[in-house]
Amino acid sequence: MMITKNRLKKILFNIAVSAALCGCSGGLTRADSAATRESLVPAESGISPTAWCTWATQNRSLSAKKSADGGVDKIMFAGDQGASLARENINEKTVFSDGGWIDDWPQIRGDMFFLFDDGWDVKPFIDRKSEIYLFGSVVLDGKKFPSFADANPAQRLKKLNDEVKSRGWKGAGLWIAAQCARSFPGEKLTREQVRSYWKTRVLWSKEAGVKYWKVDWGYRCLDVDFRKMLTDLGRELYPELLIEHSIPRYPVNSLSFDKRNNRFVGSGRFADTDADTLGRIGSLLKFSDYTRVYDTIAPFTTVSTLDRICYYLTAAEKIGSDGLLNIEDDVYLGAGLGCAYGIMRSNRWNFPTPHILLLDKKCAEVVRAVRWQRIAPAFSAKNSKTRVSEKRLEDSWTFSDGQTWWREAWGRKLYQSAPAVVARNIKLPRVVSAVKSDADLPFVAASKSPDGAVAVAFLPRVSDARGVYTPKISLSVDEDISGKKVGLFGDFESVSFKMSAKPKLVLAQDLMSDTPVDITADCAYSGGTLTIFGSVASRLCSGQPKGDISAPAIVFKAE
């Protein structure tokens, strides 16, 4: 059989990719060996305050509960009932036993905190409704973690943190209830008693070397003054302690349930959130070193979070905030916009209702996104100028019963919208391919970090008709990338960048890999523009673990 020139080029390319993924040398598009080239991804762990949070795995590794008719009891896993079960699922066995959660993410553990979420510091089988006053102790529960049950709370935390670090993680992070634990319901504490209470716990963390708090729900969760007090205490007593704040709220943007008409009403735009919530967010951003864009529900993860992060970024930039923003588990969105992540997914999930976004089958995305932060760490709003397209895209989804923990959505169709394109520190990228309708456009997020690295992310859409999907488009980015590292995340047709001269060499690699491949001959250069093709990214990322359906993500450098 005669082999054409294009067929031969593709064969050689695949050999090069295989060699890179296997860590061995092989045929390349150029004569030199890939094994001799330095990785485009630094070997040192990143500095971004990214964490892997136990909460979703506490929930989604629960055993299925059976209903009276023999089916799965969906109610058991919804709302507070599910949370109660999850609190029992964080303990010494689930975390530290051989093959426990602590042994996960071997490629990137050193880049992340291991965050112990809700349940670590309360007794077994606590009743949130009648015993909510017990939350917020910051004392590791001795029955759940018996090997760490010293009398001194600070020493319990130190043993815990030391064990986490000995397993290769950056350290332990702690979920913190936004309230003081009290001796009995209705106990009143003065302002000075509250301050003294939290001063003690900051000093416990200092003694233990714990450097990350995630301050979440509780009696004081909407009290911005309380949250500022915590940050001030941290800065005064333990400056290394990073305190993450959030404003807990509805899981979707600007929708409310109309009981009279049995449907949701509202714009689905975050900017239309009630004035009190937006005011709290603005006040929080003035002092918070680390702010989390609070919980959303799948499959609206991307559209809801994108619309929120646009608001947070532009609001933070107006006041010159020096804080970082955390977009939770939408890691490619975070990579595209220079934000930190609060990762929750795991390949351990065995929940009776599959996750709509199949995040348990997209763990390679996490590895790629976290390794990108070694190149381009998350950066603050103070170093940022966010641009937002006037064009918005709307996603919709009809939820079946049990498909989400939020019962109000069951059996109903909801809508969310967000800007089609968002960019930090660069001009808005332009779609240059022909599309039939808005349904054929992905969300696009792009940024240039203070160090010069450029990221572009192509993000999924959601509809009843097409499910979760990412339309492939061609994009033009008005940024000169000569000598810069560029990260491309997600599926696309092509991306074009400015280059003043035709590159002599273009190296690229799967962000999971440590060996670059010469893709110079697989790129196009014309009139000061370099074009990278999505087919190249897909082939570079073809060696991800079996069963993993992650979208590709590569880094390349043209010189």
C-alpha positions as CSV (number, residue, x, y, z in Angstrom):
1,M,0.0,0.0,0.0
2,M,1.4,3.4,-0.9
3,I,1.8,5.8,2.0
4,T,1.0,9.5,1.2
5,K,3.1,12.3,2.5
6,N,0.3,13.4,4.9
7,R,-0.2,9.8,6.1
8,L,3.5,9.5,6.8
9,K,3.6,12.8,8.7
10,K,0.7,11.6,10.9
11,I,2.4,8.2,11.6
12,L,5.6,10.0,12.6
13,F,3.6,12.4,14.8
14,N,1.9,9.5,16.6
15,I,5.2,7.8,17.2
16,A,6.5,11.0,18.8
17,V,3.5,11.3,21.0
18,S,3.7,7.7,22.2
19,A,7.4,8.2,23.0
20,A,6.6,11.3,25.0
21,L,3.9,9.6,27.0
22,C,5.9,6.5,27.7
23,G,9.0,8.5,28.7
24,C,11.1,6.9,26.0
25,S,12.7,8.3,22.8
26,G,11.4,7.6,19.4
27,G,10.9,9.0,15.9
28,L,10.0,12.7,15.9
29,T,9.1,15.3,13.3
30,R,12.7,16.5,13.8
31,A,15.9,14.6,14.1
32,D,16.7,15.2,17.8
33,S,15.3,13.0,20.6
34,A,12.3,14.1,22.6
35,A,13.9,12.5,25.7
36,T,16.7,15.2,25.6
37,R,14.3,18.1,25.8
38,E,13.4,19.9,29.0
39,S,9.7,19.6,30.1
40,L,7.6,22.7,29.5
41,V,6.1,22.0,32.9
42,P,8.3,22.8,35.9
43,A,9.0,19.8,38.3
44,E,8.5,22.0,41.4
45,S,5.1,22.1,43.0
46,G,3.0,25.2,42.4
47,I,2.4,28.0,44.8
48,S,-1.4,28.5,44.1
49,P,-3.6,27.7,47.2
50,T,-5.4,24.9,45.4
51,A,-7.0,22.2,47.5
52,W,-8.6,18.8,47.1
53,C,-11.8,18.9,49.2
54,T,-13.3,15.8,50.7
55,W,-16.9,16.8,50.6
56,A,-18.1,15.4,47.3
57,T,-16.3,12.1,48.0
58,Q,-17.8,12.0,51.5
59,N,-21.2,12.0,49.7
60,R,-20.5,10.1,46.5
61,S,-18.7,7.2,48.1
62,L,-21.7,6.3,50.3
63,S,-23.4,3.0,49.9
64,A,-26.7,3.1,48.1
65,K,-29.8,3.1,50.4
66,K,-32.8,1.1,49.4
67,S,-36.3,2.5,49.5
68,A,-39.4,0.5,50.6
69,D,-40.1,-0.6,47.0
70,G,-36.5,-1.9,46.6
71,G,-35.2,1.0,44.5
72,V,-32.7,3.6,45.5
73,D,-34.0,6.0,48.1
74,K,-33.3,9.3,46.5
75,I,-34.6,11.2,49.4
76,M,-31.9,9.8,51.7
77,F,-29.3,11.5,49.5
78,A,-31.0,14.9,49.1
79,G,-30.3,18.0,51.1
80,D,-29.5,17.8,54.9
81,Q,-30.2,14.1,55.1
82,G,-27.4,13.4,52.6
83,A,-25.1,15.8,54.5
84,S,-25.7,13.9,57.7
85,L,-24.6,10.7,56.0
86,A,-21.6,12.4,54.5
87,R,-20.4,13.6,57.9
88,E,-20.1,10.0,59.1
89,N,-18.0,9.2,56.0
90,I,-15.0,11.3,57.0
91,N,-12.8,9.4,59.5
92,E,-9.5,7.8,60.0
93,K,-10.4,4.7,58.0
94,T,-11.7,6.5,54.9
95,V,-8.8,9.0,54.8
96,F,-5.7,7.2,56.2
97,S,-6.2,3.4,55.7
98,D,-4.1,1.8,53.0
99,G,-5.5,2.9,49.7
100,G,-7.5,5.6,51.5
101,W,-8.3,9.1,50.1
102,I,-4.9,10.4,51.2
103,D,-3.2,8.1,48.6
104,D,-5.0,9.8,45.7
105,W,-3.6,12.3,43.1
106,P,0.1,11.1,43.3
107,Q,1.1,13.3,40.3
108,I,0.0,16.6,42.0
109,R,-0.3,16.0,45.8
110,G,2.5,18.4,46.5
111,D,0.6,21.1,44.7
112,M,-2.5,20.8,46.8
113,F,-3.8,21.0,50.4
114,F,-5.9,18.0,51.6
115,L,-9.0,19.8,52.9
116,F,-11.0,18.0,55.6
117,D,-14.5,19.2,55.0
118,D,-17.7,19.3,57.1
119,G,-17.7,16.5,59.7
120,W,-14.1,16.3,60.9
121,D,-14.6,18.3,64.1
122,V,-18.1,17.1,65.3
123,K,-19.1,13.9,67.1
124,P,-20.5,10.9,65.2
125,F,-24.2,11.0,64.3
126,I,-24.6,14.6,65.2
127,D,-28.1,16.1,64.5
128,R,-27.6,19.4,62.7
129,K,-31.1,20.6,63.5
130,S,-31.0,20.0,67.3
131,E,-27.2,20.1,67.8
132,I,-26.1,22.8,65.5
133,Y,-24.6,24.7,68.4
134,L,-21.8,22.1,68.6
135,F,-20.4,23.0,65.2
136,G,-17.3,25.2,65.0
137,S,-15.2,23.5,67.7
138,V,-12.0,23.1,65.5
139,V,-11.2,20.1,67.7
140,L,-10.5,17.0,65.7
141,D,-13.0,14.4,66.9
142,G,-11.3,11.6,68.8
143,K,-13.8,8.9,67.9
144,K,-13.5,9.5,64.2
145,F,-9.7,9.9,64.3
146,P,-8.6,7.9,67.4
147,S,-4.9,7.8,66.5
148,F,-4.8,11.6,66.7
149,A,-6.9,11.9,70.0
150,D,-4.4,13.7,72.2
151,A,-5.8,15.9,75.0
152,N,-4.3,19.1,73.5
153,P,-6.4,20.2,70.5
154,A,-3.3,21.9,68.9
155,Q,-1.4,18.7,69.1
156,R,-4.2,16.8,67.5
157,L,-4.1,19.2,64.5
158,K,-0.3,19.0,64.4
159,K,-0.3,15.2,64.2
160,L,-3.0,15.4,61.5
161,N,-1.0,17.9,59.5
162,D,2.3,16.1,59.9
163,E,0.6,12.9,58.7
164,V,-0.9,14.6,55.6
165,K,2.5,16.2,54.7
166,S,4.3,12.9,55.2
167,R,2.0,11.4,52.4
168,G,3.2,14.1,50.0
169,W,0.6,16.8,50.2
170,K,1.2,20.5,50.8
171,G,-0.6,20.2,54.1
172,A,-3.9,19.8,55.8
173,G,-6.7,22.3,55.2
174,L,-9.7,22.6,57.6
175,W,-13.4,23.3,57.0
176,I,-14.5,25.9,59.5
177,A,-18.1,26.5,60.6
178,A,-18.8,30.3,60.8
179,Q,-19.7,30.2,64.4
180,C,-18.4,29.4,67.9
181,A,-19.3,26.0,69.3
182,R,-21.2,26.5,72.5
183,S,-21.9,24.5,75.7
184,F,-25.7,24.5,75.3
185,P,-28.3,25.8,72.9
186,G,-28.9,29.5,73.2
187,E,-25.6,30.3,75.0
188,K,-24.7,33.9,74.5
189,L,-21.2,35.1,73.9
190,T,-19.9,38.6,74.0
191,R,-17.9,40.1,71.2
192,E,-14.7,39.8,73.2
193,Q,-15.5,36.2,74.0
194,V,-16.0,35.4,70.3
195,R,-12.7,37.1,69.5
196,S,-10.9,35.2,72.3
197,Y,-12.4,32.0,71.1
198,W,-11.1,32.4,67.5
199,K,-7.7,33.8,68.7
200,T,-7.2,30.5,70.5
201,R,-8.0,28.5,67.4
202,V,-5.7,30.6,65.1
203,L,-2.9,29.9,67.6
204,W,-3.8,26.2,67.5
205,S,-3.4,26.2,63.8
206,K,-0.1,28.1,64.1
207,E,1.3,25.5,66.5
208,A,0.1,22.8,64.2
209,G,1.4,24.4,61.0
210,V,-2.0,24.3,59.4
211,K,-2.1,27.0,56.8
212,Y,-5.5,26.8,55.2
213,W,-9.1,27.4,56.5
214,K,-12.2,27.2,54.5
215,V,-14.8,29.2,56.4
216,D,-18.2,28.0,55.3
217,W,-21.8,28.0,56.6
218,G,-22.8,28.6,60.2
219,Y,-24.8,31.2,62.3
220,R,-22.4,33.9,61.2
221,C,-21.8,32.8,57.6
222,L,-23.4,36.0,56.2
223,D,-21.8,38.3,58.8
224,V,-19.1,40.1,57.0
225,D,-17.8,41.7,60.2
226,F,-17.3,38.3,61.7
227,R,-15.4,37.1,58.7
228,K,-13.2,40.3,58.8
229,M,-12.4,39.6,62.4
230,L,-11.1,36.1,61.5
231,T,-8.9,37.6,58.7
232,D,-7.6,40.3,61.0
233,L,-6.7,37.7,63.7
234,G,-5.0,35.6,61.1
235,R,-2.9,38.5,59.8
236,E,-2.0,39.5,63.4
237,L,-1.2,36.2,64.9
238,Y,-0.4,33.8,62.0
239,P,0.2,35.6,58.7
240,E,0.9,32.3,56.9
241,L,-2.7,31.2,57.5
242,L,-4.8,31.6,54.4
243,I,-8.5,32.1,55.3
244,E,-10.9,31.4,52.5
245,H,-14.3,33.2,52.7
246,S,-17.5,32.9,50.8
247,I,-21.1,34.2,50.9
248,P,-23.3,31.1,50.9
249,R,-26.3,31.5,48.7
250,Y,-28.7,29.8,46.2
251,P,-27.0,27.2,44.0
252,V,-28.3,28.9,40.8
253,N,-28.1,32.5,39.7
254,S,-31.2,34.8,40.1
255,L,-33.9,32.2,40.0
256,S,-36.6,31.7,42.7
257,F,-39.3,29.1,42.9
258,D,-42.8,30.4,42.3
259,K,-45.0,28.0,44.3
260,R,-48.3,29.5,42.9
261,N,-47.3,28.6,39.3
262,N,-45.0,25.6,40.2
263,R,-42.0,26.9,38.3
264,F,-38.8,28.9,38.6
265,V,-38.8,32.6,37.7
266,G,-36.0,35.1,37.3
267,S,-33.3,36.2,34.8
268,G,-30.7,33.6,35.5
269,R,-28.0,36.4,35.6
270,F,-25.8,36.8,38.6
271,A,-25.8,40.6,38.3
272,D,-29.6,40.5,39.2
273,T,-28.9,38.8,42.5
274,D,-30.5,40.6,45.5
275,A,-28.8,43.8,46.6
276,D,-28.1,42.5,50.1
277,T,-26.1,39.6,48.7
278,L,-24.2,41.7,46.2
279,G,-23.4,44.2,49.0
280,R,-22.0,41.5,51.2
281,I,-19.8,40.3,48.3
282,G,-18.5,43.8,47.7
283,S,-17.7,44.3,51.4
284,L,-16.0,40.8,51.6
285,L,-13.8,41.5,48.6
286,K,-12.3,44.6,50.3
287,F,-10.5,42.5,52.9
288,S,-10.6,38.8,51.9
289,D,-7.3,37.3,50.8
290,Y,-9.1,34.4,49.3
291,T,-12.7,34.3,48.2
292,R,-14.6,31.3,46.9
293,V,-17.3,31.7,44.3
294,Y,-19.9,29.6,46.2
295,D,-21.5,26.3,45.3
296,T,-23.4,25.6,42.1
297,I,-25.2,22.5,40.8
298,A,-24.3,20.3,37.9
299,P,-24.7,20.5,35.0
300,F,-24.8,24.3,35.4
301,T,-21.3,24.3,36.9
302,T,-19.7,26.2,34.0
303,V,-22.4,28.7,33.1
304,S,-23.3,29.6,36.7
305,T,-19.7,29.9,37.8
306,L,-18.6,31.9,34.8
307,D,-21.3,34.5,35.3
308,R,-20.4,34.7,39.0
309,I,-16.7,35.0,38.5
310,C,-17.2,37.8,36.0
311,Y,-19.0,39.7,38.7
312,Y,-16.5,38.9,41.4
313,L,-13.5,39.9,39.2
314,T,-14.9,43.2,38.0
315,A,-16.1,44.1,41.5
316,A,-12.7,43.2,43.0
317,E,-10.8,45.1,40.3
318,K,-12.8,48.3,41.0
319,I,-11.7,48.4,44.6
320,G,-8.1,47.2,43.9
321,S,-8.5,43.9,45.9
322,D,-5.3,42.0,46.3
323,G,-7.2,38.7,47.0
324,L,-7.3,35.5,44.9
325,L,-10.5,33.9,43.7
326,N,-11.4,30.2,43.9
327,I,-13.8,28.8,41.3
328,E,-14.2,25.4,43.0
329,D,-14.1,22.3,40.7
330,D,-14.5,23.9,37.2
331,V,-10.7,23.5,36.7
332,Y,-10.5,24.4,33.0
333,L,-12.4,27.6,33.7
334,G,-10.0,28.4,36.5
335,A,-7.0,27.7,34.3
336,G,-8.4,29.9,31.6
337,L,-9.0,32.9,34.0
338,G,-6.0,32.6,36.4
339,C,-8.1,31.5,39.4
340,A,-7.4,28.9,42.1
341,Y,-9.4,25.6,42.4
342,G,-11.3,23.9,45.1
343,I,-11.3,20.4,43.6
344,M,-13.9,17.9,44.7
345,R,-14.0,15.2,42.0
346,S,-12.6,11.7,42.4
347,N,-12.6,8.4,40.5
348,R,-13.8,6.7,43.7
349,W,-17.4,7.8,43.3
350,N,-19.9,5.0,43.4
351,F,-23.1,7.0,44.1
352,P,-26.3,5.4,42.9
353,T,-27.1,8.4,40.7
354,P,-24.3,9.2,38.2
355,H,-22.9,12.7,38.2
356,I,-24.4,14.6,35.3
357,L,-21.0,15.9,34.2
358,L,-19.3,12.5,34.8
359,L,-16.6,14.3,36.8
360,D,-15.4,11.0,38.2
361,K,-14.3,10.1,34.7
362,K,-12.5,13.4,34.1
363,C,-9.7,13.3,36.6
364,A,-7.0,13.8,34.0
365,E,-8.4,17.4,33.6
366,V,-7.5,18.0,37.3
367,V,-3.9,16.8,36.8
368,R,-3.5,19.0,33.7
369,A,-5.0,22.1,35.3
370,V,-3.0,21.8,38.5
371,R,0.2,21.3,36.6
372,W,-0.6,24.4,34.5
373,Q,-0.5,26.4,37.7
374,R,3.2,25.6,38.0
375,I,3.6,27.7,34.9
376,A,0.9,30.3,35.6
377,P,-0.1,30.6,39.3
378,A,-3.5,32.0,40.2
379,F,-3.2,35.8,40.3
380,S,-5.1,38.5,42.2
381,A,-7.6,41.0,40.9
382,K,-5.1,43.8,41.7
383,N,-3.1,42.5,38.7
384,S,-6.0,42.2,36.5
385,K,-8.3,43.8,33.9
386,T,-11.3,41.7,33.0
387,R,-13.1,42.2,29.7
388,V,-16.6,40.6,29.1
389,S,-18.3,40.2,25.8
390,E,-21.7,41.8,25.3
391,K,-22.9,38.6,23.8
392,R,-24.3,36.1,26.3
393,L,-25.2,32.4,25.9
394,E,-28.0,30.6,27.7
395,D,-28.0,27.0,28.9
396,S,-31.0,25.0,30.1
397,W,-31.6,21.7,31.7
398,T,-34.6,19.7,32.9
399,F,-33.7,17.8,36.1
400,S,-35.0,14.3,36.7
401,D,-35.8,13.2,40.3
402,G,-32.7,12.5,42.3
403,Q,-30.3,14.0,39.7
404,T,-29.2,16.7,42.1
405,W,-29.1,17.2,45.9
406,W,-31.3,20.3,45.5
407,R,-34.8,18.9,45.6
408,E,-36.5,22.1,44.3
409,A,-35.0,21.4,40.9
410,W,-36.4,17.9,40.5
411,G,-38.8,17.6,37.5
412,R,-38.3,21.2,36.5
413,K,-36.5,23.1,33.7
414,L,-34.0,25.7,34.7
415,Y,-32.0,28.3,32.8
416,Q,-28.7,30.0,33.4
417,S,-26.7,32.5,31.2
418,A,-23.2,33.9,31.1
419,P,-21.0,36.0,28.8
420,A,-19.9,34.1,25.7
421,V,-16.2,35.3,26.0
422,V,-14.3,36.5,29.1
423,A,-10.7,37.6,29.2
424,R,-8.2,38.9,31.8
425,N,-5.3,41.1,30.7
426,I,-5.8,40.5,27.0
427,K,-8.3,41.6,24.4
428,L,-11.4,39.5,23.9
429,P,-10.6,36.5,21.6
430,R,-12.7,36.5,18.4
431,V,-14.6,33.5,16.9
432,V,-13.6,33.3,13.3
433,S,-15.4,30.2,12.2
434,A,-19.0,30.2,10.8
435,V,-21.6,29.0,13.3
436,K,-25.3,28.4,12.6
437,S,-26.6,29.5,16.0
438,D,-25.6,30.3,19.6
439,A,-26.0,26.6,20.4
440,D,-22.9,26.0,18.3
441,L,-20.7,28.3,20.4
442,P,-18.7,27.2,23.5
443,F,-18.0,29.5,26.4
444,V,-14.4,30.9,26.0
445,A,-12.2,32.1,28.9
446,A,-8.7,33.5,28.3
447,S,-6.0,35.3,30.3
448,K,-2.4,36.5,30.4
449,S,-0.7,36.0,33.8
450,P,1.6,38.6,35.3
451,D,4.5,36.3,34.2
452,G,3.4,36.4,30.6
453,A,1.9,32.9,30.2
454,V,-1.3,32.8,28.1
455,A,-4.2,30.5,28.7
456,V,-7.3,29.9,26.5
457,A,-10.1,27.6,27.6
458,F,-13.0,26.2,25.5
459,L,-15.8,25.4,27.9
460,P,-18.9,23.2,27.6
461,R,-22.6,24.0,27.0
462,V,-25.7,22.3,28.3
463,S,-29.1,21.6,26.8
464,D,-31.8,18.9,27.0
465,A,-31.4,18.3,23.3
466,R,-27.6,17.9,23.2
467,G,-26.7,17.1,26.8
468,V,-23.3,18.3,27.9
469,Y,-21.2,19.2,24.9
470,T,-18.4,21.5,23.7
471,P,-18.9,22.9,20.2
472,K,-15.6,23.1,18.2
473,I,-14.7,26.5,16.8
474,S,-11.8,28.5,15.4
475,L,-10.6,31.4,17.5
476,S,-8.3,34.3,17.0
477,V,-6.4,35.7,19.9
478,D,-4.8,39.2,19.5
479,E,-1.7,38.5,21.6
480,D,1.9,38.1,20.5
481,I,3.1,34.8,22.0
482,S,6.7,34.7,20.8
483,G,8.7,32.9,23.4
484,K,5.8,32.5,25.8
485,K,4.2,29.4,27.2
486,V,0.6,29.0,26.2
487,G,-2.0,26.6,27.6
488,L,-5.0,25.4,25.6
489,F,-7.8,23.7,27.4
490,G,-10.8,21.8,26.0
491,D,-11.9,20.9,22.5
492,F,-11.5,23.3,19.5
493,E,-10.9,23.4,15.8
494,S,-8.0,25.9,15.8
495,V,-6.5,28.9,17.7
496,S,-4.5,31.6,16.0
497,F,-2.1,33.9,17.8
498,K,0.2,36.8,16.7
499,M,3.9,36.1,16.0
500,S,6.1,38.7,14.5
501,A,8.2,36.1,12.7
502,K,7.7,32.5,11.6
503,P,8.8,30.3,14.5
504,K,11.8,28.0,14.0
505,L,10.5,25.6,16.6
506,V,7.2,24.9,18.2
507,L,7.3,22.4,21.1
508,A,4.1,21.1,22.8
509,Q,3.1,18.5,25.3
510,D,0.1,17.1,27.1
511,L,0.0,18.9,30.5
512,M,0.1,15.4,32.0
513,S,3.3,14.6,30.3
514,D,6.9,15.7,31.0
515,T,8.3,15.3,27.5
516,P,7.6,17.9,24.7
517,V,7.0,17.0,21.1
518,D,8.1,19.1,18.1
519,I,4.9,20.1,16.3
520,T,6.4,22.8,14.1
521,A,5.4,21.0,10.9
522,D,1.8,20.6,12.2
523,C,1.2,24.3,12.7
524,A,0.3,26.9,10.1
525,Y,2.0,30.3,9.8
526,S,0.9,33.2,7.6
527,G,0.9,36.9,7.8
528,G,2.2,37.2,11.3
529,T,-0.2,34.6,12.7
530,L,0.6,31.2,14.1
531,T,-2.3,28.6,14.1
532,I,-2.5,25.6,16.4
533,F,-5.0,22.9,15.5
534,G,-7.3,21.0,17.9
535,S,-6.5,17.7,16.2
536,V,-2.9,18.1,17.4
537,A,-4.0,18.7,21.0
538,S,-6.2,15.7,20.9
539,R,-3.4,13.4,19.6
540,L,-1.0,14.7,22.2
541,C,-3.5,13.9,24.9
542,S,-4.5,10.5,23.6
543,G,-2.6,8.6,26.3
544,Q,-4.7,9.5,29.3
545,P,-5.8,6.7,31.6
546,K,-8.2,4.1,30.4
547,G,-11.8,5.1,30.9
548,D,-11.0,8.7,31.5
549,I,-12.9,11.0,29.1
550,S,-11.3,14.3,30.0
551,A,-11.0,17.0,27.4
552,P,-7.5,17.7,26.2
553,A,-5.2,20.3,27.6
554,I,-1.7,21.1,26.3
555,V,1.1,23.6,26.8
556,F,3.2,24.8,23.8
557,K,5.9,27.3,23.2
558,A,6.9,28.8,19.8
559,E,10.3,30.5,19.2
